[in-house]
């Protein structure tokens, strides 16, 4: 849940404030006026997560790009879990594109995310997950017409870098 909330908070538009010790997973909150803090072990999993998140924040699309909220539509009739998903994208004028999707619920959720890029039609698209090891190749025409199908675990999240393949 922590990582899903961090993705929504820090990969959305606006100021991004991190508190002292957050990037290391520290649990004790101290006054910024204190010159010292209790010793706490570093949470290596959270440290790696925040390193990846900071890398995404340095991408041209998330630094200087335009932000767009995207529609998450039901994957099939009667599947209400698309309401648990939120997705948005960043696009920079130089072509850098980042697609972010989060299942902000404690249940598994499925949806199709409608992409706003008609230029993908007739091309192949690579989606590299910047928050994990997943990488997918998809037909651009299908991405434009139906959208990107997602099946996310509870509190699951992706931040995809999109690149067009010939």
N, C-alpha and C positions, 0 to 999 in steps of 0.2 A: 504494500500500500504506500509506503514511504517513497519508493522509486516512481510509482505512477503519479503521485502528487508532485514530486519534483519535476518530472517531465512536463506536466501541465503548467506548473508555475514558471519554470525557467525557459521553456521553449515557446512560450506565448509572448505577445508584445508587451513591452513595459520595462520598468527598471528591474534589475535583478540583484537582489541583496542576499548575500550568504552570511550567516552568523559565524562567529569565531568557533572553530572546531567542527563545523558541519561537514566539511569536505573529508574529515577523518572519521566521521561517525561518532563523535563525542556526544554524550548524553547530558552532561552537566552544563547548565547555562550560567554564565558569569556576567557580571556587570562589565561593560566596556571600559569602565574607569579603573578596574583592578589591573594590576600589572602582572598578576600570576593566576594560575588556574590549577585545580587538582590534576594529578596525573591520571590519565585514562588510557587504556589500550586502544590502538588504532583498529577500526573495523576495516579490514582489507577489502572485503567485498564492496562496502560503500565507497571506500576510497577509489577503487577502480571504476565504479559506476560514475562518480562525480568527475573523474578524469575524462571519461568518455563524454559526459555531458558538456564539460568545458570545451572539449575539442569541437563538438557540434556548434557551440555558441560562437566559435571563431570562423565558421564557414561563411563565405560571402553572402549566401542567401539569408542566413539568420542575423548577420550583421547589418546588411544594407538592403535586404530584399523586401518585397511586398508580402504581407501576410493575408491569407484567405482561409476563412472557416469553410469546411467541406461538409457535404451531406453524407451521413451514414444511413443507408437504407437497408431494410430487412433482407436477409439472405434468402428467405423463403416465406411464403404465406404462413402467418401464425407465429413466426419467430419474433418475439418481443425484445430479444437481447440487443438488437441494434440500438435501442435507446440507451444502453449502457456505454456505448462507444462515442468518443469524440475524436475528430480528426481535423487537421489543418495543414496548410502547406506554406512554405516560404519560397519565393522565386526572385532571383536577382537578375538584373538586366543582362548580365553576361552569360546567362544560361544555367547557373547553379540552381538546383531545385532540391528541396528537402521536404519530405512528406512525413508527418508525425501522426500517430494513431495510438490511442490509449483506451483500454477497457477499464473504466472507472467503476468497477463493481466487483463483488466477491464471488461472482459466478462466471463461468465460461460464456463468451459472447461471440456472435458471428454477425458480419455485416458486409455490404459492398460499399466501398468509399468511392464516390464520384470524383474523378479528377478533372481539373479545369483546363487541360492542355490539349486542344484539338490537334496540335502538330504531332502528337504521338501516333496518330492513326497511320497504319501502313508501315510501321517501323517496329523494331524490337527494342524493348526497354529492360535495362538491368536495374534491379532494386537491391541495394546493399544496405543491410541493417547496421547503422552506426552504433547501436546499443547492444549488439549481439553479433553472432557469427553467421547469421542467415544471409543468403543471397539468392535472388530469384530472377529468372528471365521470363518476361511476359510479352505477349503480343500487344502492341500499342492500340490497335483497333478495338480489341476486347476491353482494354483499360478505359478507352474513351466511351464505348457504348454501354457496357455493364458496370464498369468500375473495378476496383481492386478488391478481391475477396479476402477477408480477414477472419480468422478463427483464433481468438485471443483467450488465453487462460485468465483466471481471476487476477486483476490488477496488471495485466499484460500490457506491454508498450513496445512500440517500434519507432525508430526515426530512420527513414529510408533516404539515402542519396540516390537520385534518379540519374541515369545516364542512358543516352540513346545509342543503340547498337545498329550497325548497318546490316 
